[in-house]
Amino acid sequence: MAWNTAAMQQVIDRESADGFPAEHLAHIAPVAFRHINMHGKLHFPIERYVGVPAPWRREA
């Protein structure tokens, strides 16, 4: 969310003073994007990697 906030601010700062109407800016938020994981839950398909050797493990 911090990255989205900074990126959105850079776009707004780049535009002229009247580049975006205030009524439009009042309705945008950095949390309005689906790619942000708000639940803190990650899904890794472990079954896809069963039997694949880990590169950091060395066979003795």
N, C-alpha and C positions, 0 to 999 in steps of 0.2 A: 504494500500500500504506500510505503514511503517513496518507492521508485515512481509509482504512478503520480503521486502528488508532485514530485519534483519535475517529472516530464511534462505534466499538464501546465505547471507554472512556467516552464521554459517556453512553451508554445504561446501562452498568454503574454509573456514578457516580450517575445519577438514581434508580436503584432502591434500595430499602432494603437494609440489610446482608445480609439473607437473601433478597433478591429472586431471585437465581440461585444454585442449588446449586453448590458448589465443584467437584463432579465434572462438571458441565456446562461450567463455565468452562475446565476443564483440557483440553477437547476442541475448543475453537473457536480459529480463527486468522484473521488478516486476509487471508491468502493463499488462503483457501478459496473464492474467488469467481471465476467465469468471466470477468467483465468486465475483469480485470487482464491486461494484455499482458506476460507474463513474458519474452518472447523479444526484445522491442525491435524487432520487425518490424511495419511498418505497411503496409497495402494501400490504395492509392488507385487507383480504376478510371480511369486516364488516358484510355482510349478514350472515356469518356463526355464528356470535356471538350475533345476535339480540335475546333478551329475556334471555340471560345467565346473571345471577346476578354477579355483579362485587364483588370480594372478599374483596375489601377495603371499600365498602359501607355497612353500618349496617342498617338493618331495624329498624325503630323507633317504 
